Amino acid sequence: MSDLHHAQLGLSDNDVLQMYETMLLARRLDERMWLLNRAGKIPFVISCQGHEAAQVGAAFALNPTRDYIAPYYRDMGVVLHFGMTPRDLMLSAFAKAEDPNSGGRQMPGHFGYKKNRILTGSSPVATQVPHAVGVALAGKLQNKELVSFVTLGEGSTNQGDFHEGANFAGVHKLPVIIMVENNKYAISVPVEKQLGGRVADRAIGYGMHGASVDGKNPLAVYKVMKEAVDRALRGEGPSLIEAVTYRLTSHSSDDDDKYRSREEVAEGKANDPLLLFGNYLIDTNVATKETLEEINDKVMAIVNDATDYAEKAPYAPPEHALKYVYWEGDE
Protein backbone atom coordinates (compact mmCIF):
# COMPACT_ATOMS: atom_id res chain seq x y z
CA MET A 1 0.00 0.00 0.00
CA SER A 2 1.03 3.63 -0.42
CA ASP A 3 2.48 5.87 2.30
CA LEU A 4 -1.02 7.27 2.89
CA HIS A 5 -1.90 7.11 6.61
CA HIS A 6 -5.48 6.98 7.84
CA ALA A 7 -4.89 9.69 10.45
CA GLN A 8 -4.03 12.11 7.64
CA LEU A 9 -7.52 11.51 6.28
CA GLY A 10 -9.28 12.13 9.59
CA LEU A 11 -9.96 8.43 10.12
CA SER A 12 -9.54 6.89 13.56
CA ASP A 13 -8.10 3.48 14.35
CA ASN A 14 -11.66 2.27 14.96
CA ASP A 15 -12.72 3.60 11.55
CA VAL A 16 -10.12 1.58 9.68
CA LEU A 17 -10.82 -1.51 11.75
CA GLN A 18 -14.47 -1.15 10.76
CA MET A 19 -13.41 -0.77 7.13
CA TYR A 20 -11.43 -3.98 7.36
CA GLU A 21 -14.31 -5.81 9.05
CA THR A 22 -16.79 -4.74 6.37
CA MET A 23 -14.35 -5.77 3.62
CA LEU A 24 -13.83 -9.13 5.30
CA LEU A 25 -17.57 -9.64 5.82
CA ALA A 26 -18.19 -9.06 2.11
CA ARG A 27 -15.42 -11.53 1.25
CA ARG A 28 -16.56 -14.26 3.61
CA LEU A 29 -20.20 -13.94 2.51
CA ASP A 30 -19.07 -14.17 -1.10
CA GLU A 31 -16.92 -17.23 -0.43
CA ARG A 32 -19.81 -18.92 1.36
CA MET A 33 -22.11 -18.20 -1.57
CA TRP A 34 -19.67 -19.93 -3.93
CA LEU A 35 -19.65 -23.01 -1.71
CA LEU A 36 -23.45 -23.02 -1.59
CA ASN A 37 -23.61 -22.65 -5.36
CA ARG A 38 -21.23 -25.55 -5.94
CA ALA A 39 -23.29 -27.62 -3.49
CA GLY A 40 -26.38 -26.96 -5.60
CA LYS A 41 -28.12 -24.92 -2.91
CA ILE A 42 -28.17 -21.50 -4.58
CA PRO A 43 -28.36 -20.85 -8.32
CA PHE A 44 -25.95 -18.02 -9.04
CA VAL A 45 -23.09 -15.91 -7.66
CA ILE A 46 -21.60 -12.76 -9.12
CA SER A 47 -18.57 -12.04 -7.05
CA CYS A 48 -17.19 -8.99 -5.24
CA GLN A 49 -13.85 -10.64 -4.50
CA GLY A 50 -11.04 -8.20 -5.26
CA HIS A 51 -13.39 -5.19 -5.26
CA GLU A 52 -13.91 -4.86 -1.51
CA ALA A 53 -11.34 -2.11 -0.94
CA ALA A 54 -12.80 0.12 -3.66
CA GLN A 55 -16.35 -0.47 -2.44
CA VAL A 56 -15.79 0.00 1.27
CA GLY A 57 -13.34 2.88 0.86
CA ALA A 58 -15.91 4.72 -1.25
CA ALA A 59 -18.89 3.90 0.97
CA PHE A 60 -17.13 5.22 4.07
CA ALA A 61 -16.90 8.66 2.45
CA LEU A 62 -20.70 8.76 2.10
CA ASN A 63 -23.43 9.38 4.67
CA PRO A 64 -25.95 6.49 4.74
CA THR A 65 -28.58 8.70 6.39
CA ARG A 66 -28.28 11.42 3.72
CA ASP A 67 -26.94 10.03 0.46
CA TYR A 68 -28.41 7.68 -2.14
CA ILE A 69 -26.65 4.83 -3.90
CA ALA A 70 -27.27 3.03 -7.18
CA PRO A 71 -24.93 0.04 -6.89
CA TYR A 72 -24.07 -2.46 -9.58
CA TYR A 73 -24.22 -6.20 -9.11
CA ARG A 74 -20.82 -6.71 -7.40
CA ASP A 75 -21.31 -4.08 -4.70
CA MET A 76 -21.73 -6.18 -1.59
CA GLY A 77 -19.26 -3.97 0.31
CA VAL A 78 -21.24 -0.82 -0.51
CA VAL A 79 -24.67 -2.17 0.45
CA LEU A 80 -23.35 -3.65 3.71
CA HIS A 81 -22.17 -0.19 4.74
CA PHE A 82 -25.57 1.22 3.76
CA GLY A 83 -27.39 -1.10 6.14
CA MET A 84 -28.14 -4.31 4.28
CA THR A 85 -27.48 -7.20 6.64
CA PRO A 86 -25.75 -10.53 5.95
CA ARG A 87 -29.15 -12.18 6.44
CA ASP A 88 -30.62 -9.88 3.79
CA LEU A 89 -27.91 -10.85 1.33
CA MET A 90 -28.21 -14.57 2.02
CA LEU A 91 -32.00 -14.41 1.69
CA SER A 92 -31.44 -12.95 -1.75
CA ALA A 93 -28.92 -15.67 -2.64
CA PHE A 94 -31.42 -18.37 -1.64
CA ALA A 95 -34.30 -16.48 -3.37
CA LYS A 96 -36.46 -16.63 -0.27
CA ALA A 97 -39.68 -14.72 0.42
CA GLU A 98 -38.02 -12.40 2.96
CA ASP A 99 -35.42 -11.17 0.45
CA PRO A 100 -35.79 -7.38 0.85
CA ASN A 101 -34.56 -6.66 -2.66
CA SER A 102 -37.24 -8.47 -4.63
CA GLY A 103 -38.90 -11.16 -2.53
CA GLY A 104 -36.81 -13.76 -4.35
CA ARG A 105 -37.81 -12.61 -7.83
CA GLN A 106 -34.41 -11.32 -8.96
CA MET A 107 -30.98 -12.89 -9.19
CA PRO A 108 -28.54 -12.05 -6.39
CA GLY A 109 -26.80 -8.73 -6.86
CA HIS A 110 -29.96 -6.94 -7.98
CA PHE A 111 -29.99 -4.68 -4.96
CA GLY A 112 -32.82 -2.37 -4.00
CA TYR A 113 -33.92 -1.28 -0.53
CA LYS A 114 -35.93 1.91 -0.20
CA LYS A 115 -35.45 2.47 3.54
CA ASN A 116 -31.68 2.21 3.09
CA ARG A 117 -31.58 4.66 0.13
CA ILE A 118 -30.51 1.90 -2.26
CA LEU A 119 -32.01 2.40 -5.73
CA THR A 120 -33.36 -0.72 -7.41
CA GLY A 121 -31.04 -2.17 -10.03
CA SER A 122 -31.64 -4.53 -12.93
CA SER A 123 -29.67 -6.72 -15.34
CA PRO A 124 -28.95 -4.38 -18.29
CA VAL A 125 -25.64 -2.73 -17.48
CA ALA A 126 -25.28 1.05 -17.01
CA THR A 127 -29.03 1.71 -16.62
CA GLN A 128 -28.33 2.75 -13.03
CA VAL A 129 -26.37 5.82 -14.17
CA PRO A 130 -29.37 7.87 -15.41
CA HIS A 131 -31.27 6.79 -12.30
CA ALA A 132 -28.57 8.10 -9.98
CA VAL A 133 -28.32 11.29 -12.01
CA GLY A 134 -32.08 11.71 -11.70
CA VAL A 135 -31.88 11.45 -7.91
CA ALA A 136 -29.14 14.07 -7.91
CA LEU A 137 -31.31 16.36 -10.06
CA ALA A 138 -34.26 15.89 -7.71
CA GLY A 139 -32.07 16.73 -4.73
CA LYS A 140 -30.81 19.87 -6.41
CA LEU A 141 -34.32 21.00 -7.38
CA GLN A 142 -35.53 20.43 -3.82
CA ASN A 143 -32.49 22.21 -2.32
CA LYS A 144 -31.57 19.08 -0.37
CA GLU A 145 -28.03 18.47 0.77
CA LEU A 146 -27.28 15.01 -0.61
CA VAL A 147 -24.95 13.10 -2.85
CA SER A 148 -25.97 10.42 -5.32
CA PHE A 149 -23.41 7.64 -5.84
CA VAL A 150 -23.42 5.14 -8.70
CA THR A 151 -21.04 2.33 -9.57
CA LEU A 152 -20.41 0.24 -12.67
CA GLY A 153 -17.72 -1.78 -14.38
CA GLU A 154 -15.37 -0.36 -16.99
CA GLY A 155 -17.08 -2.35 -19.76
CA SER A 156 -20.34 -0.58 -18.92
CA THR A 157 -18.79 2.81 -19.68
CA ASN A 158 -19.20 1.96 -23.37
CA GLN A 159 -22.98 1.87 -23.05
CA GLY A 160 -25.18 4.80 -24.05
CA ASP A 161 -26.74 5.10 -20.59
CA PHE A 162 -23.35 5.94 -19.09
CA HIS A 163 -22.65 8.68 -21.61
CA GLU A 164 -26.13 10.20 -21.45
CA GLY A 165 -26.17 10.18 -17.65
CA ALA A 166 -22.67 11.61 -17.34
CA ASN A 167 -23.32 14.31 -19.93
CA PHE A 168 -26.56 15.39 -18.23
CA ALA A 169 -24.81 15.48 -14.85
CA GLY A 170 -22.02 17.62 -16.26
CA VAL A 171 -24.35 20.06 -17.98
CA HIS A 172 -26.44 20.62 -14.84
CA LYS A 173 -23.55 20.37 -12.34
CA LEU A 174 -25.36 17.72 -10.32
CA PRO A 175 -24.15 16.26 -7.00
CA VAL A 176 -23.49 12.78 -8.39
CA ILE A 177 -20.36 10.65 -8.15
CA ILE A 178 -19.81 7.96 -10.76
CA MET A 179 -17.31 5.32 -9.67
CA VAL A 180 -16.08 2.82 -12.23
CA GLU A 181 -14.68 -0.36 -10.69
CA ASN A 182 -12.15 -1.20 -13.38
CA ASN A 183 -11.26 -4.87 -12.88
CA LYS A 184 -9.61 -5.18 -16.31
CA TYR A 185 -12.27 -7.45 -17.85
CA ALA A 186 -15.77 -7.00 -19.29
CA ILE A 187 -16.62 -10.64 -18.66
CA SER A 188 -13.96 -12.08 -21.03
CA VAL A 189 -12.93 -8.93 -22.93
CA PRO A 190 -9.67 -7.41 -21.61
CA VAL A 191 -9.61 -3.67 -21.00
CA GLU A 192 -7.21 -2.96 -23.87
CA LYS A 193 -9.88 -4.24 -26.27
CA GLN A 194 -12.62 -2.18 -24.60
CA LEU A 195 -11.14 1.29 -24.25
CA GLY A 196 -8.80 3.46 -26.27
CA GLY A 197 -7.70 5.36 -23.15
CA ARG A 198 -8.30 5.60 -19.41
CA VAL A 199 -11.81 5.68 -17.99
CA ALA A 200 -10.93 8.72 -15.85
CA ASP A 201 -9.89 10.71 -18.94
CA ARG A 202 -13.46 10.59 -20.23
CA ALA A 203 -14.46 13.02 -17.48
CA ILE A 204 -13.15 16.01 -19.41
CA GLY A 205 -15.68 15.37 -22.18
CA TYR A 206 -18.49 15.88 -19.68
CA GLY A 207 -17.01 18.88 -17.93
CA MET A 208 -16.52 17.06 -14.65
CA HIS A 209 -13.63 16.20 -12.38
CA GLY A 210 -11.92 12.89 -13.16
CA ALA A 211 -9.52 10.80 -11.08
CA SER A 212 -7.93 7.38 -11.34
CA VAL A 213 -7.06 5.69 -8.05
CA ASP A 214 -5.63 2.41 -6.75
CA GLY A 215 -8.80 0.42 -6.11
CA LYS A 216 -6.90 -2.08 -3.98
CA ASN A 217 -6.25 0.59 -1.33
CA PRO A 218 -9.37 1.62 0.63
CA LEU A 219 -7.64 4.69 2.03
CA ALA A 220 -6.73 6.01 -1.43
CA VAL A 221 -10.30 5.45 -2.60
CA TYR A 222 -11.69 7.12 0.53
CA LYS A 223 -9.49 10.17 -0.09
CA VAL A 224 -10.63 10.80 -3.67
CA MET A 225 -14.25 10.00 -2.74
CA LYS A 226 -14.24 12.40 0.21
CA GLU A 227 -12.91 15.14 -2.07
CA ALA A 228 -15.64 14.35 -4.61
CA VAL A 229 -18.34 14.43 -1.92
CA ASP A 230 -17.10 17.79 -0.67
CA ARG A 231 -17.09 19.21 -4.21
CA ALA A 232 -20.62 17.95 -4.81
CA LEU A 233 -21.93 19.47 -1.57
CA ARG A 234 -20.31 22.81 -2.44
CA GLY A 235 -22.29 22.84 -5.69
CA GLU A 236 -19.24 22.18 -7.88
CA GLY A 237 -20.84 19.32 -9.75
CA PRO A 238 -20.16 15.67 -10.49
CA SER A 239 -17.03 13.52 -10.44
CA LEU A 240 -15.89 10.44 -12.32
CA ILE A 241 -13.66 8.12 -10.30
CA GLU A 242 -11.86 5.14 -11.80
CA ALA A 243 -10.93 2.63 -9.10
CA VAL A 244 -8.45 0.23 -10.70
CA THR A 245 -8.66 -3.24 -9.19
CA TYR A 246 -8.67 -6.91 -10.20
CA ARG A 247 -11.40 -9.53 -10.17
CA LEU A 248 -10.13 -12.53 -8.19
CA THR A 249 -12.83 -14.94 -9.39
CA SER A 250 -14.43 -15.69 -12.72
CA HIS A 251 -17.08 -13.19 -13.85
CA SER A 252 -19.81 -15.28 -12.24
CA SER A 253 -20.50 -18.82 -11.12
CA ASP A 254 -21.51 -19.61 -14.72
CA ASP A 255 -18.26 -18.30 -16.25
CA ASP A 256 -15.19 -20.36 -17.13
CA ASP A 257 -12.37 -17.82 -17.07
CA LYS A 258 -9.87 -19.67 -19.27
CA TYR A 259 -9.48 -16.40 -21.19
CA ARG A 260 -6.85 -15.31 -18.63
CA SER A 261 -3.74 -17.12 -17.50
CA ARG A 262 -3.38 -18.80 -14.13
CA GLU A 263 -0.20 -16.77 -13.61
CA GLU A 264 -2.18 -13.55 -14.00
CA VAL A 265 -4.79 -14.70 -11.49
CA ALA A 266 -2.05 -15.77 -9.06
CA GLU A 267 -0.50 -12.31 -9.28
CA GLY A 268 -3.90 -10.77 -8.59
CA LYS A 269 -4.32 -12.94 -5.50
CA ALA A 270 -0.85 -12.00 -4.29
CA ASN A 271 -2.11 -8.39 -4.29
CA ASP A 272 -5.42 -9.23 -2.60
CA PRO A 273 -6.80 -5.98 -1.07
CA LEU A 274 -7.68 -7.80 2.16
CA LEU A 275 -4.14 -9.07 2.54
CA LEU A 276 -2.65 -5.65 1.76
CA PHE A 277 -4.96 -3.79 4.14
CA GLY A 278 -4.48 -6.35 6.91
CA ASN A 279 -0.72 -5.88 6.61
CA TYR A 280 -1.21 -2.10 6.74
CA LEU A 281 -3.18 -2.38 10.00
CA ILE A 282 -0.43 -4.50 11.53
CA ASP A 283 2.38 -2.26 10.25
CA THR A 284 0.72 0.85 11.73
CA ASN A 285 0.07 -0.89 15.08
CA VAL A 286 -3.69 -0.55 14.68
CA ALA A 287 -4.07 -4.32 14.95
CA THR A 288 -2.10 -7.47 15.63
CA LYS A 289 -2.36 -10.75 13.78
CA GLU A 290 -4.45 -11.97 16.71
CA THR A 291 -6.81 -8.98 16.35
CA LEU A 292 -7.40 -9.83 12.69
CA GLU A 293 -8.03 -13.47 13.59
CA GLU A 294 -10.61 -12.36 16.18
CA ILE A 295 -12.34 -10.21 13.57
CA ASN A 296 -12.41 -13.19 11.23
CA ASP A 297 -13.94 -15.39 13.93
CA LYS A 298 -16.60 -12.75 14.57
CA VAL A 299 -17.33 -12.44 10.84
CA MET A 300 -17.56 -16.20 10.34
CA ALA A 301 -20.12 -16.47 13.15
CA ILE A 302 -22.20 -13.81 11.37
CA VAL A 303 -21.88 -15.63 8.03
CA ASN A 304 -22.89 -18.93 9.61
CA ASP A 305 -25.93 -17.32 11.21
CA ALA A 306 -26.96 -15.69 7.93
CA THR A 307 -26.56 -18.96 6.05
CA ASP A 308 -28.59 -20.98 8.56
CA TYR A 309 -31.32 -18.35 8.74
CA ALA A 310 -31.70 -17.99 4.99
CA GLU A 311 -31.56 -21.71 4.26
CA LYS A 312 -34.38 -22.36 6.72
CA ALA A 313 -36.51 -19.39 5.64
CA PRO A 314 -39.61 -20.14 3.54
CA TYR A 315 -39.90 -19.60 -0.18
CA ALA A 316 -42.69 -17.38 -1.45
CA PRO A 317 -45.89 -19.18 -2.48
CA PRO A 318 -45.77 -20.00 -6.21
CA GLU A 319 -48.70 -17.69 -6.98
CA HIS A 320 -46.63 -14.74 -5.73
CA ALA A 321 -44.73 -14.91 -9.01
CA LEU A 322 -47.63 -12.94 -10.49
CA LYS A 323 -47.66 -10.24 -7.82
CA TYR A 324 -46.77 -6.72 -9.03
CA VAL A 325 -47.18 -7.89 -12.63
CA TYR A 326 -50.95 -7.60 -13.14
CA TRP A 327 -53.31 -5.08 -11.57
CA GLU A 328 -55.02 -6.52 -8.50
CA GLY A 329 -57.38 -3.67 -7.66
CA ASP A 330 -61.17 -3.43 -8.01
CA GLU A 331 -62.86 -2.86 -11.34
N, C-alpha and C positions, 0 to 999 in steps of 0.2 A: 504494500500500500504506500501511498505518497506520504510526505512529511506532514500532511494536514493533521492537526490535533483537534479533537472534539471541543476542548475548552475554548479554542479560538473562535468556534462557531456558536458559542453560547450554550453548548450542550453539556449537561452534567454527566457524571459517571453513571447515575441511574438511567439517564436517557439512552446512553449507548448500550447499556445492558438490556434495556427494553427493546431497542432496535435489534440486537442480536437474538433475543428470545423470539421476537416476531418473525425474523428471518428463519430461525430454526423451526418454529412451529409450521410455517409454510412448507419447508422442506420435508419435515417428518410426515405431515399430512399427505403431501404429494407422493412420497415413497410408499406410504400405506395404501394409497389408492392404486398404485401400480401393482402391488401384491394382490389386492382384492380383484383387480381386473384380470390378472393372470390366473387367479383361482376361479374365475368365471362368476364372481359375485357382483361386479359392477361392469357396465358395458363399455366405458370409454374414459380415457384420461388425456387431458392436454396439459402438459407439464409446465410448472414455473421454475423448475430446477435450473439454476444459473442466473435467474433474473431477480432473485430475492433482494439483493443489495440495491439495485435500481429502484425496485418497487417500494421497499421500506424506507430507503433514504428519501425518496420523493414524498411519500405519504406523511412522514414526520414533519415536513415543512408546511403541511396543510392543517386546517382546523376542522376536525370532523363535525363540529357543531355549527359551522358557518358555511363551509365550502361544499361543492357538489363534485362528484366524480362520475366519469363515464369510462369504466375500465374495459380492457379487452380480455380475451378469454384466458390469458395466462396469469392474471393479476391477483393471485391469492394473497400475496403480501400486502397489497393495497387494501383489499376489502377486509382483511383481518384488522388492520389499523382503523378502518372506518366502522368497526363494530360487528361485522359478521363473525359468528362463533364457529369453532371447529365442528360443533354439532350441525350447525346450518350447512356447512360445506359438505359434510358427510351425508346429510339427508339429500342434498342435491346429487351427490355421486351415486347414491342408491336409488334415486328417483322416487323418493317416498312422498307421501301426502303432505307432510309438514315442511317440505322444502320451501323456504321463504321466497326463493327466486321465481318459481313457476309451478309449485305444487307437483313437481315431478314431470312436468310436460317438456322441459327443455333439457338438452345435454348439459353436463357439468361445464362450468366456465361461462354460462350465460347468466351473468350476475344481474341482479335488479332488486333493490330493497328500499322502498320509499322512505321509511322512517330513518334510514341511515344515509340518506342523500346519495344513493347509488342508482344512477339511471339505468334502465333496462337495456340490455344489449341483445344482439341477435347474431346469426351466423355470417351474413355478408360482411366482409371486412371493410373497415373505414366508415361505416354508416354512423358510428358513434361520434365522429368529429362534428358534423353539422348539429347533432343533438347537443353536444357540450357547448358549442358556439351559441346555440339558441338560448341555453340557460344563462350564459354570460350576458347576452343581449337583454334578456328579461331582467336580470339583476341590475344592469345599467339603467334601463328604463324606469325601474322602480326605486332607483337611488339606494340600492342595498349594497352593503359592503360584503362582497363575496368573491371567491375565485372559483372558476370552473376548470376542472382538470380532466384531460382525456389522454389515454394511452393507445398505442397501436404498434405493430411491428413495422420494420423498415420496408417490407414488401408492400404493405398497405399504403405507403406514401405514394404509390404509383396509381392509386385509384382516384377517380374524379371527386368522390366525397371529401377526400383529404384536401385537395386543391381548392374546391369550392368553399369548404369550411374555413380553411386558413386564410383565403383571400378575403372573405367576408369579415373575419375577425380583424385582419389588418386594416381594412378600410374603415371600420367603425371603432377601432382601438378598444377592443373588448377585453375584459379581464379573464382571459382563458389561457391556459398553459397546455400545450400539446407536447407530450413526451413520447418519443419514438424509442422503443426498446429494440435496438439493433443487435440481433443475435447472429448476424451474418448469413442467415438462410431464410428464404421465403419457401417454406416446406423443404424442397430439394434444390431450389435455385440459389446459388451462391450470390453474395451481394455484388460482386463485380459484374455479374450478368443482369443485375436489376437496376443499378444506378450508375450514371456517368460521373457522379461526384459524391460529396458527402451530403447526408440528410440535412445537417445543420445549415449548410450553405444555401439551402432552398429558402431559408427565412427571409433573405434580402428581397426576394421576389414578391413577398407579401408585406414588406414594410414592417417587419417585426424583428425583435431581438432573436438571435440564434446562438446556440452553444452546443459544443460536443464535449462529453464528459465520460470519464471512466465509469461505466456502469457496474463494475465489480467492486467499487468502493462506495459504500453508503454515505460516507461523510462528504465525498466530492459531489455526489448527487444532491445531497441535502443542501450544500452550499449554493449550487446554481439554482436549485428550486426555490430556496428562501429568497434569493435575489429576484427571481421571476415573480414570486408572490408579492414581494414588496413593490415591484414596478407596477403590477396589475392593480394593487390597492391604491397606488398614487395616481391612477388614471393614465398610466403610460402605455397601456395596451398589452397585447399578447406576446408570448414567447414560444419558441420552438426549441426543445431540448432533445438532443440525441444522446441517449445513454448506451454506450457501446459495451456489449456483454457477449456471452456465449451460451448457447443452449446445450445443456449437459445430457439431455435425453434425445430420443427421436422426436419428430414434430408432435406426434400423438401416439397413443397405444396401438393405432392401426397403421403406423408408418414404419417401414424398414429403411433405416438410414444408411444404407450401403453406398450412398452417394458421397459420403465423406470418409476419410481414412480413420482407422483405429488410432493411429499416431496423433492425428489432429484432436480427436476426442480425449485421448489421454492427456494431451497438453492442456485442454480446457479444464479437465478435472484437477490437474495439478494447480490451476489458478482458480479453484472453486472459491467464490466470494465468502462462503461461510468459513472456510479454512483461513482465508486471508484476514477476515475481520476478527475471528477468534484469536489469531496470533497477535493482531493489533491490540486487543484488549489485555492480553497477557503482557505484551511488551511495554504497555503504558501503565501497568500495575493496577488496572481497573478490575481485573479478574485473575484468578489462578486456573490452572488446568482443572483443579477440583471444582471450582465455581462453575466452569462450563459443563462439567459432567453433571453437576446438580441441576443446572438448567435443563440439560437434556433429559434427565430423569423426570423432572416436572413436566416437560413437554410430552414425553412418551405416555405419561399417565393421562394427560388430556387427550391425546390421540386415541388411546385405548378406549377411554370413556366415549368419545365421539363415535368411534367405530361400533362399539357395542350398542349404543343408543340408536344409531341410524339403522343398523342391521335388524334390530328388533322392532323398529317403528313400522306402522301399517302402510301399505300402499293405498293409493286413492281407489275408490270404487271404480270399476271399468266405465260406468256411465259418465263419470266426471271428465272423460276425454272430450265430451261435447260441451262442457261448460265454457262460457266466454267465447263461444264460436257462433251460436245462434241466439237470437233474442228470446228471452224467457219471460218477458213481461206479459201483461194482459192485452187483449185485443184493443 
